[in-house]
Amino acid sequence: MNEKLTKSQHTITLKTFFGFEETLADELHELGYAECTILNRAVQIKGTWKDVYFLNLHSRCAISVLIEISKFMIKDEKDIYKKAKEIQWTELFDIKKSFAVKGAIFSNLFSNTKYPLLLVKDAITDSFREKYEERPNVEISRPEVLIDLYVKENQATISINTSGAPLFQREYRKETGLAPMNEVVAACLIRMSGWDRKTTFLDPFSGSGTLVAEAALLASGIPSNIERQFYAFKNLLNYDSELWDSIYDAVNYKIRELPGKIIGSDINDTMVLKARRNIRNFAFSRAVEINGMNFNEVKSNDEPVFIITNPPYGERMGDRINELYEAIGNWLKHSMTNSVCWIISSNDDALKSIGLKTSVRQKVFNGDLECSFRKFEIYAGSKKHVEPTE
Ligand SMILES: C[S@@+](CC[C@H](N)C(=O)[O-])C[C@H]1O[C@@H](n2cnc3c(N)ncnc32)[C@H](O)[C@@H]1O
């Protein structure tokens, strides 16, 4: 095992979606990282390459794990090339590996935000050419090595994106419907909701089962990325397979029982089949129920139930969408007494039709859609109609 990978400290940045920064920091605390700096759509910690391997496997709320290799001030574009050229690229990865440079530029120094990325790409290819008279291939869609450039005004940071393809590509979800939820969004919503991982979990609009699968993975303690094979760090020259194997093999993935019931249901039988297929590779698959039924046929029998759900937003439903949300409100009041229900929707108007008081609301995004994630608490006394809050 390479000692350097387990000893030298680096700045590690975990990226996430808008609105989930605190949620990711909360996950990092649970994973043992007490000191986190919250940034815009990211959280930063100090750690080693061992932490990088560990977090790629264990974080459910991060989209990618970046390790910083150079940070510098710039006056103009020439500084980007010059500083990028100082990095020992030929010691980082082999000429046979494909690579790409991606990132985000927030600086008045550049009118074309793609240009700084090209400068780093040129610095990399020139470094290889000078040493081997050849250069590695650039591959935009699925590079084996991914370099990240972040420029904020006159400060630039070059990092290695050690995940490569985003971590929501978990590789367990083989089948989806028309509007599948992103797996990282699902994991973040579940953590944000404060579900205790034991109370019966229900998604009555479960579609391809993303919330159900992420809830079961969280409750079992199995990393959401257990099925994923691709990580860009495996393509670097410093890759230590023994270190990775020790981290991967420490996971107990043979969990068959879950601490509480996890239930999904959907009116569309094709979606029910897809959801079942998506979870059947996990040892706990028999402990998860996926039923074909209308949401209003699901009953709690006064048992506490924790609902997180993503009903249709109504793009193709016209006025009937408000009726659907009104029916959800009635169902909660009459059949789900003693429950907590979190609903994510982009349709504010429809959410008002639920007719129950919202106790918490968060602005989040599901893909490109701005959504509200709202908590409703239903007790026996909630049966009477309450005027919805704005
Ligand atoms: C936005 S999708 C949910 C997507 C899901 N979160 C996923 O990741 O695949 C909404 C789902 O609600 C289901 N649905 C629509 N009306 C329903 C009803 N009355 N009862 C139960 N399910 C319904 C649809 O079949 C669809 O799968």
Ligand as a Chemical Component Dictionary entry (heavy atoms), coordinates in Angstrom:
data_LIG
# 
_chem_comp.id                   LIG 
_chem_comp.type                 NON-POLYMER 
_chem_comp.pdbx_formal_charge   0 
_chem_comp.three_letter_code    LIG 
# 
loop_
_chem_comp_atom.comp_id 
_chem_comp_atom.atom_id 
_chem_comp_atom.alt_atom_id 
_chem_comp_atom.type_symbol 
_chem_comp_atom.charge 
_chem_comp_atom.model_Cartn_x 
_chem_comp_atom.model_Cartn_y 
_chem_comp_atom.model_Cartn_z 
_chem_comp_atom.pdbx_ordinal 
LIG C1  C1  C 0  -43.003 11.813 -11.186 1  
LIG S1  S1  S 1  -43.302 10.103 -11.309 2  
LIG C2  C2  C 0  -42.367 9.440  -9.980  3  
LIG C3  C3  C 0  -40.959 9.118  -10.413 4  
LIG C4  C4  C 0  -40.166 8.377  -9.381  5  
LIG N1  N1  N 0  -39.800 9.216  -8.245  6  
LIG C5  C5  C 0  -38.927 7.755  -10.027 7  
LIG O1  O1  O 0  -37.814 8.068  -9.606  8  
LIG O2  O2  O -1 -39.062 6.998  -10.980 9  
LIG C6  C6  C 0  -44.957 9.963  -10.760 10 
LIG C7  C7  C 0  -45.486 8.552  -10.705 11 
LIG O3  O3  O 0  -46.818 8.622  -10.172 12 
LIG C8  C8  C 0  -47.580 7.562  -10.742 13 
LIG N2  N2  N 0  -49.008 7.872  -10.542 14 
LIG C9  C9  C 0  -49.772 8.792  -11.210 15 
LIG N3  N3  N 0  -51.024 8.817  -10.713 16 
LIG C10 C10 C 0  -51.056 7.912  -9.682  17 
LIG C11 C11 C 0  -52.078 7.485  -8.765  18 
LIG N4  N4  N 0  -53.290 7.994  -8.798  19 
LIG N5  N5  N 0  -51.739 6.554  -7.825  20 
LIG C12 C12 C 0  -50.488 6.025  -7.782  21 
LIG N6  N6  N 0  -49.490 6.371  -8.658  22 
LIG C13 C13 C 0  -49.778 7.302  -9.588  23 
LIG C14 C14 C 0  -47.105 7.517  -12.184 24 
LIG O4  O4  O 0  -47.344 6.230  -12.752 25 
LIG C15 C15 C 0  -45.607 7.846  -12.047 26 
LIG O5  O5  O 0  -44.826 6.672  -12.026 27 
# 
loop_
_chem_comp_bond.comp_id 
_chem_comp_bond.atom_id_1 
_chem_comp_bond.atom_id_2 
_chem_comp_bond.value_order 
_chem_comp_bond.pdbx_ordinal 
LIG C1  S1  SING 1  
LIG S1  C2  SING 2  
LIG S1  C6  SING 3  
LIG C2  C3  SING 4  
LIG C3  C4  SING 5  
LIG C4  N1  SING 6  
LIG C4  C5  SING 7  
LIG C5  O1  DOUB 8  
LIG C5  O2  SING 9  
LIG C6  C7  SING 10 
LIG C7  O3  SING 11 
LIG C7  C15 SING 12 
LIG O3  C8  SING 13 
LIG C8  N2  SING 14 
LIG C8  C14 SING 15 
LIG N2  C9  SING 16 
LIG N2  C13 SING 17 
LIG C9  N3  DOUB 18 
LIG N3  C10 SING 19 
LIG C10 C11 SING 20 
LIG C10 C13 DOUB 21 
LIG C11 N4  SING 22 
LIG C11 N5  DOUB 23 
LIG N5  C12 SING 24 
LIG C12 N6  DOUB 25 
LIG N6  C13 SING 26 
LIG C14 O4  SING 27 
LIG C14 C15 SING 28 
LIG C15 O5  SING 29 
# 
